[in-house]
Amino acid sequence: MPTTAIDASPPQQDAGAGLAITLSPLKWAPATRAALHRVIAAHGVASPGYDAARAPYAVFDWDNTCIMGDAEETLLRYMVDRFALRMTPAAFSRAIRNRVPPGPLHGIRRNGATGPVEFDDLAADLDDDYAELAGRYGIPAPPETWARLGDDPVFLSFRAKLLATYDAINDTYGETLGYRWIVWLFAGHTPESLAALAHASNAWHLGAAIAEVGMETPASRPGRAGLIRHTAFQCLRLTPEMADLHRVLMANGIEVHVCSASIEELIAAFATDPAYGYGLPRENIIGVRTAMVDGAYSIEDRGDWPLTYAAGKVEALNRTLVARKGFGPLMVFGDSNGDYDMMSAFGDTRLSLFVNRLPGGNAGRLCREAAETIGSEAPRYVLQGRHEATGEWRPHEETIVFGAQESRLTGG
């Protein structure tokens, strides 16, 4: 439902006056800010019966919730652009085939047309490209060689096909496999080398334009899969409203935790560093954990830990925070169907906030409920809009998606 209304949120009483500190208005949707203030006032340190030994807590998704953009996907592209992978060709070959069934992958553009491409053909081309690049530049490629990569047809083929394969696995088999597959591409990195790469990626992308970046296989290197064209959305932006919310929650006696579908150490490098404006405690970061081999990430799952995506987030929270505290989160923050389960599963949750990306599916249903209860005294779900072309929030529930001119309240 298109709208360009400036005052979409009806006026209401804001309970912020009773808090230790309140949220800066910044670009909050007023009704959403007011709803947060009321829940914080009712359960925070100034509320009757507050017990510091049983402090309430809030849980945040990270990618596209606390920031705009996906830190792990951004890191993958940064790593690929500099050929900073750390696997031998044999290990890379195993990683890209891990759990991916043979057969067609959907949604890939080949020779100008969109349609299925055989995974075996893509994997064979990636093997050839990776082995040739590893022999030419080393693993990882040293910084002094990075400027040459953009003129190398083998590298251009590798980049287009690898990133197209990742998106196609998500499209064909869903994020449960796709989110594992991206993690396996970091195999060989240590937590320290991955954190250093993450900081470099963050610095580069925070200064780069928000844009759609095209890439394609050079005509001289079609391989078995043919000439592949791919477009990646380049975006990473900080969200000062979320950093301020973390500060306000903690000042009011409410703990802040993160539960992400990205590698735990990657999110910790971002979320715990005050230089980005967040500075959360390391022990409060929950994410994907993989088996380690000789101190480096491997392509094996941790048998004692779920994939922290969708229902896996609920399992991880039950096994950590709920098991330790005996109760669920007071508030949950997310943006997508991957967060739907943790935003709706806990009976103790009083408020869930969607950074409004106009989702469909179950998340879309909850967003429609949020849209119908804007301005109510005790909404269960609320929305926060943003402008995707700038990466900034808007002081409304509606979002302007990248490439659009008008705002929308819900998807579909």
N, C-alpha and C positions, 0 to 999 in steps of 0.2 A: 504494500500500500504506500505509494509515493507521498511524501509530504515535505514541505520546506518550512514547517512551522517553527517559530523561534521559542514559543512558550508552551511546548507540548506537555510539560510537567505541571500539574495543577498545584497551587500553593497549599501548604499544609504546615502544621506545627513541627519544628525541628527540635528534637530533644537534646541537641548538642550543648545547651547551656549547662547541663548537669555533669559534663564530662571533665576529666582531668585536663585534657587538651582535645580540641576538635579538629576536624578535617578542614584544611584550607579549601575554599570554594573551587579554586583552579578551574577545571573544565568538567566538574561533576554534573551529571544530570541532577537537578535539585531534589526531585523526589527520591532518587536513589541515595543521595547523600543523607537525606533526612531519615530514610529507612535504616541506614547503617548507624546513624547516631542513636536512634531509638533502641536498637538491639544492643549496642555497646553500653548505653546508659542502664539498660535493664539487667545486664549480666557482668558488667565490668567492675573494676575495683571499688567504685563509689556506690555500687548497688547493695541493698540490704542482703545479708547472708553471704556476701562474697567470701570465698575461702581460698587463700593463696595456695594451700596444699592441694586443692582441686581446681586449679586455674582453668578456665575455659580456653579453648583454642580455635583458631581459624586455619583452614587449609586452602592453599592456592595452587592451581596449576601455574606453570611458568610460561611456556611458549604461547604467544598470542593472548596472554592474560596479564602477567606482570610486565611483559614487554610487548611490542608489536613485532611480529616475525617469529620464526622458529630457529632458536639458537643452534640446534643440532643440524637441521638441514642447511642453514647458513654456513656452519662449520664444514659440512661435507663439501659444499661447493668451493669454499675457500681452500680446503685441502686438495681437492681435485685440480683446481686452477693452478696450483703450485706443485703438482705431483708430489705431495707430501705424505703419500701413503707409506706404510712401513712393513708391508708383507712381501715375501718372496713371490715370484710368479706362480709357483706351485700353491702357496698358501692363498694367494688371491683367487686362483682358479677354484679352490675349494670353497672359499668364502662366498663368491657370487652364486654358486650352485647350491649352497646350503639350504635345504628344505624347499627349494623352488621346483615345482613339478615341471616336467617337460611339456611342451605345448605352446599354444599361441598366447602372447601378451597383447592386451587391448589398449587402445588409445594412443598408439605411437604414430607419428607422422613420418611416412616414408615416401620419398620421391613426390612430395606435395600432397599425398593422399593420407587420410587417417584410417587405420585399420589394424588388424592383428599382424604381429611379427613373431616368428618362432623364437622362443627363448633360447633354444640350443644354438641358433644362428647368432644371436646377440652375444651369448656367452663365448662362442668361438672367436668372434671378432674382438671381444674385450681381452681374451687371453692373448691373442696375437699383438694387440696394441700395447697391452701392459708389459709383456715381455720385451718388446722392442724399446719402449720408453725406459724400462728399468736398465737395460743394457746401455742405452745412450746417455742417461742422466744419473743413474744411481738411484738407490732407495734409502731415504727420500732424495729428491732432486735438491742440490744445494741452491741457496738463494741467488747466486750469481748466474744460474742458468734459467731463472724464471722468465726473464724478458724474452728468451728465445722460444718458449713454449708456444706462444700465440702464432708463430710462423711455421710451426711443425704440423704437417697434415696428419701425422700419426696421433699427436696429442689432441688435435681438434676432433678427430674421429672418436678417440677414447672418451673425451669429455662429453660429447653429445650422446653417445650410446650409453655410457654409464648412468648419467643423470636421467635419460629417458627411460632406462630400465627400472630405476628406482620408482619413478612415478607410475610406470605401467604395472609394476608388482602391486603397488597400492590399489590401483584401479581394478586389477584383475582378481587379486586374492584378498584385498582388504588390508587395513593398517596393522592388524596383529602380525602378519608376516612382514609387511613393509617396514614397520618400526624395528623389528629384529634385524632385517637385512641391512638397514643403514648402520646399525650398531656394529655388525660384523665387518663393515668396511673400515672401522677404526682399529681392527685387530693389529697387533704389533706395537701400537702406541702404549706407552706407560701412562699412568695418571698424570705424571709431571709433564710429559711431552704433550699430552692432549690439552692440559690446562694452559700451557704456553701457547699452543696453537689457537685455543679458544680466545685468549686475550688478544692475540694478533688479529684474528678474524673479527672480533668485536670492534677493535679500533678501526679497522678498514671499513667495515660495513656501516658503522655509526656515522662515518663521514661521507659515505657514498649515497648517490641518489636512490630513491625508491623508484624502481623501474622493472619492466619486463625485459629480460636479457635473452636474446636469441642465439642459438648455436646450431651448427649443422656439420654433417660429415662432408669432408671435401670430395669432390668428384673423382679425385685420383685414388680414393681409398674406400670403395663401396663395401668390400668384404662380402660375407654371406648374407648379412641382414639388409644390405642396400644403403641408400643415402637417407640418413635420419636427420630430421629437424626437430629441435626441442626448444621450448621456452621456459625459463625459470623466473620466478618472481623474486626479485632482489629487494630485501627490506630487513632492516633491523633498527629499532628505535626504543629508547628508554621511555618509561611511563611515569612521570613524576607523581601523578595521582596515586599510583599503587605504592610507590616508595613512601609517600606521606601516610597512606592508610596503614602500612606496616608499622610505622612509627607511632601513630595514634593508637592502634590496637595494643601494642606493647606498653605504652604509657598508661593505658587504662586496664592493665592487668590481664590482657588476653594474649596468649602465645600465638606466634605466627610460624606456620610450617608450610613447606612446599612438597607437593607430590607430582612428579613429572614423568612423562613417557620418554624422556631423553636420558642419556647416561648421567648417573648421579654426580660424578666428579665434574662433568661439564657444567651442569647447572650450579653446582656449588661454587665453581670458579667465578660464575657470574653473580649469583645471588648473595654471596658472602663478602664481596669486595665493595667497601664503601665508596670506591672511586666511581662506581656506577650509580650510587645513590641508594642502594638497598642495605647491604651490610647485615644480613641475617646470620644467626648462629649456624655453624657447619652441621651440628648434630640435628638441626631441624630440616635438613634437605633429604628427601626420599626420591629415588629415581631408579632407572634401569641398572641392574648389576649383572655383570658377566663373570664367568670363570676366568681366573688369571693364570697365565703360564709364564713362569720366570719373570714375574713382576709386570707382565704386559697383558693387555686385553686379548681374549681369544674369541673363537666363533662358537664357543660352547656356553649354554645358559647356566646360570647358577641353579642347581637343583633345589635349593632351599629358599628360592625367592621368585615371586611371580613377575611376569612382565607388567610393569606399572602403567597399563593402558586399560581404559574402560573398567570392566569388573576387576581387573588386576589391581587397580588403584584402591578399590574397596578392600580387597584381600590384604594388600600391603598396610593400609591404615589399621585394619583390624588386628594385624599381627604385631603392630608397633604401638601406635598411640592409644588405640582403644584397649588393647591388652594391658598396657601400663596404667592407664588412667581409669578405665572402667566405664567410659562414656565416649560418645562420638563428638565430632566437631560442632561448634556453635554456628559457624559460618563456613561456606565453601564457595570458592571463586573459580570460574572456568570459562570456556568459550566454545566448546564443541561437543559432538557426540562422544568423544573420548573421555569427557568429563561428566557425562550424564549420570553415570552410576554413582560416583562419589557425591554428586550434588543432590541426589534424591534418595540415597539408601539409608541414611542415618536418621533415626527418630529424634535425636537430640538437636538436629540442625534447625535453626530458626530462620535463617536467611541464606539464600544462594544467589550469587550475582553472576550473570552472563555478560562478559564483554561481547557486545552484539555483533556477531559476524553473519547474521541472518541464516542460521543453520536450518537444515531440514531434519527429518527423523525425530527421534525422541527428544533431542535437545530443542528442536524447533517447536515441539509441542509445549515444552516448559517455557520457551520464550513467548509463545502466544499467551500462555497463562500470565506471564509477567506483564505483557502489554495490556491485558484486560484488567489488571489490578494496579496500574500506575496511580499513585496518590492515595492508596488505601493505608490504613493505620498499621496493619501487620501483614504485609505481603510476604509470601513464602519465596517468591522469585522476583528479581529485579533485573533491569537492563541498563547497560551503559554504552552509549554510542561513541563512534570515532570516525575520523576522516582518513581513509586508508591511503589517500594520495600524499598526505602530510605525515601520517603516523601519529597524529595527535588526537586526543579525545575531543568530543564535542559536548557542550553543556546540555545534552538532550539524550534521550533513549535511542533515537534513530541513528543509523550509520550510513555513511556515503561510501560505497565500496569502490575499490580502485577502478578507474576508468568511467565511473558514473558521475552524473551531475546532481542528481536528486537524492535526498535521503530516504531511507525506508525503515520502517519499524520492525517488520517481520519478514522472513523469507517466504518462498513458495510463490 
